Amino acid sequence: MDVLAFFTWCENTPLGELIRASKWLFPVIESFHLLGLAVIGGAVLLVDLRLLGLGLPRQPVAQLWRDTRPWLLGSLAVMIASGIMLFTSEATKLYYHEAFWVKMASLVLSILFTFIVVRRTALADPPRGGTLWSKAVALISILLWSGVGVGGRWIGFS
């Protein structure tokens, strides 16, 4: 099965048809999706700003990582679940939309970078590589997660 056939199958599932047929399901699901984005953005920014030295100077980065992790994981779960539902409602359209592929690439890279590089940097005691490394990690993290948000808005407004 090729990718387009898979996308077409997803769109023709009962869930995809139900969401398309409803006047309110898509906006309600999208609201949860955007709330998840807001929460994950807050969790990511707290750690990244701390790595940049711009916030919560008395809070150890490792502790901030541990404190924000449940919010990060919970909001990521909400975003993925709601994103799958939104995807099924218009999968074929998304297949042809460059913004969808930008968003998905940014999302995969963001998740990997967050749970490998940011996590290791935040938990290092003292921060591995010094402040220059921490700042570079934070800036890359912010750029990657911004790509997810920009890709999503690009889908919605084009």
Backbone torsions as a table, in degrees:
resi	resn	phi	psi	omega
1	MET	NA	127.3	177.6
2	ASP	-82.8	173.0	-173.9
3	VAL	-64.5	-44.2	180.0
4	LEU	-61.5	-42.1	178.0
5	ALA	-61.2	-40.0	177.3
6	PHE	-64.2	-43.6	178.9
7	PHE	-62.6	-41.6	178.5
8	THR	-63.5	-42.7	177.4
9	TRP	-60.0	-45.8	179.7
10	CYS	-58.3	-43.3	-178.5
11	GLU	-66.2	-29.1	-177.6
12	ASN	-92.9	7.4	175.0
13	THR	-69.8	159.6	177.1
14	PRO	-55.9	-35.9	179.1
15	LEU	-64.7	-47.1	178.6
16	GLY	-59.9	-43.3	179.7
17	GLU	-67.0	-39.5	178.8
18	LEU	-62.4	-45.5	-179.0
19	ILE	-65.6	-42.4	178.7
20	ARG	-65.2	-34.8	-177.1
21	ALA	-77.6	-19.7	-177.4
22	SER	-89.4	142.6	177.0
23	LYS	-76.4	-30.0	-170.7
24	TRP	-110.2	-19.6	-174.9
25	LEU	-60.9	-46.8	-178.3
26	PHE	-59.3	-50.4	-179.8
27	PRO	-64.7	-33.3	178.0
28	VAL	-67.4	-46.1	178.9
29	ILE	-63.2	-41.9	179.4
30	GLU	-63.6	-33.9	176.4
31	SER	-61.7	-44.3	176.5
32	PHE	-63.8	-38.7	179.0
33	HIS	-61.2	-45.2	-179.6
34	LEU	-70.3	-34.9	174.5
35	LEU	-63.2	-41.5	175.7
36	GLY	-60.6	-40.5	177.8
37	LEU	-63.6	-41.2	179.6
38	ALA	-63.9	-43.6	-178.7
39	VAL	-68.4	-44.2	179.4
40	ILE	-65.5	-36.6	176.9
41	GLY	-61.5	-41.7	177.4
42	GLY	-64.1	-44.5	-179.7
43	ALA	-64.1	-44.2	-179.9
44	VAL	-65.4	-45.4	-178.0
45	LEU	-64.9	-36.2	177.8
46	LEU	-57.5	-48.1	-179.3
47	VAL	-69.5	-45.2	-177.5
48	ASP	-64.9	-42.2	178.1
49	LEU	-64.4	-36.5	177.2
50	ARG	-66.0	-40.2	176.2
51	LEU	-63.9	-31.4	177.2
52	LEU	-78.2	-10.0	-178.2
53	GLY	80.1	20.6	-174.9
54	LEU	-104.7	-1.1	-178.1
55	GLY	-158.0	152.3	176.5
56	LEU	48.0	58.5	-173.8
57	PRO	-63.1	-24.4	-179.3
58	ARG	-87.4	-10.6	-178.4
59	GLN	-89.1	120.6	176.0
60	PRO	-62.0	140.2	-177.9
61	VAL	-59.7	-40.4	-179.1
62	ALA	-61.2	-41.9	179.0
63	GLN	-67.8	-39.5	177.9
64	LEU	-62.8	-40.8	176.6
65	TRP	-59.5	-48.4	-179.1
66	ARG	-64.0	-37.3	-179.3
67	ASP	-70.9	-34.5	-177.9
68	THR	-89.0	-15.2	-176.6
69	ARG	-55.3	-46.1	178.7
70	PRO	-61.6	-36.7	177.9
71	TRP	-67.8	-40.2	178.5
72	LEU	-62.1	-48.4	-178.8
73	LEU	-67.8	-43.1	-179.9
74	GLY	-63.2	-45.8	-179.0
75	SER	-70.1	-32.8	175.8
76	LEU	-64.1	-40.4	177.3
77	ALA	-62.8	-43.3	178.2
78	VAL	-62.8	-44.6	-179.3
79	MET	-63.5	-42.8	-178.8
80	ILE	-68.0	-45.4	-179.9
81	ALA	-62.7	-47.6	-179.3
82	SER	-69.7	-34.7	178.4
83	GLY	-64.4	-38.4	176.8
84	ILE	-63.4	-42.3	178.8
85	MET	-63.3	-44.6	178.7
86	LEU	-63.1	-40.9	179.4
87	PHE	-58.8	-45.1	-176.8
88	THR	-63.3	-24.3	-177.6
89	SER	-78.2	-17.8	-177.9
90	GLU	-151.0	40.8	-173.5
91	ALA	-61.3	-42.6	-177.4
92	THR	-64.5	-41.7	176.4
93	LYS	-60.2	-42.4	-178.4
94	LEU	-67.0	-32.3	178.9
95	TYR	-55.4	-38.3	-176.6
96	TYR	-91.5	-0.4	-174.5
97	HIS	-98.3	115.2	-178.7
98	GLU	-57.8	-35.7	-178.8
99	ALA	-62.0	-35.2	178.3
100	PHE	-61.0	-44.8	-178.2
101	TRP	-69.4	-35.6	174.9
102	VAL	-62.9	-45.5	-179.3
103	LYS	-63.6	-44.4	-178.6
104	MET	-65.9	-40.9	177.5
105	ALA	-64.5	-43.2	178.3
106	SER	-63.1	-39.9	-179.1
107	LEU	-64.7	-47.5	179.6
108	VAL	-61.9	-46.3	179.5
109	LEU	-64.2	-39.4	179.6
110	SER	-63.6	-45.5	-179.5
111	ILE	-63.5	-47.8	179.7
112	LEU	-61.3	-46.9	-178.7
113	PHE	-63.0	-42.1	-178.7
114	THR	-64.1	-48.3	-173.7
115	PHE	-85.4	-6.6	175.1
116	ILE	-110.2	-63.9	-172.0
117	VAL	-78.1	-52.1	-178.5
118	VAL	-62.3	-44.0	179.7
119	ARG	-58.2	-49.8	-179.8
120	ARG	-62.2	-40.3	-179.8
121	THR	-67.1	-43.7	-178.8
122	ALA	-66.5	-37.4	-176.6
123	LEU	-84.7	-11.3	179.0
124	ALA	-66.3	139.4	-178.7
125	ASP	-135.3	105.4	-4.0
126	PRO	-72.6	166.7	-177.8
127	PRO	-51.0	128.4	-178.7
128	ARG	-62.4	131.9	175.3
129	GLY	81.4	-0.7	177.9
130	GLY	79.9	-173.4	-172.6
131	THR	-70.1	-31.0	178.8
132	LEU	-61.6	-44.1	177.5
133	TRP	-62.2	-46.7	-179.0
134	SER	-59.3	-42.6	179.8
135	LYS	-66.3	-40.5	178.5
136	ALA	-64.0	-42.8	178.6
137	VAL	-61.0	-45.1	-179.5
138	ALA	-63.0	-44.0	180.0
139	LEU	-64.3	-41.9	178.0
140	ILE	-64.3	-42.1	178.3
141	SER	-59.5	-47.2	179.5
142	ILE	-61.2	-42.5	178.9
143	LEU	-64.4	-43.3	-179.7
144	LEU	-63.7	-48.2	-179.9
145	TRP	-67.0	-31.7	175.2
146	SER	-63.8	-35.8	176.7
147	GLY	-60.8	-34.9	177.2
148	VAL	-65.4	-48.7	-179.2
149	GLY	-65.1	-44.2	179.9
150	VAL	-64.9	-42.2	177.4
151	GLY	-59.6	-42.1	178.3
152	GLY	-64.2	-43.5	178.2
153	ARG	-66.3	-36.7	178.8
154	TRP	-62.3	-40.0	176.1
155	ILE	-61.7	-47.2	-175.9
156	GLY	-68.1	-26.7	-173.5
157	PHE	-112.1	14.7	177.5
158	SER	-131.8	NA	NA
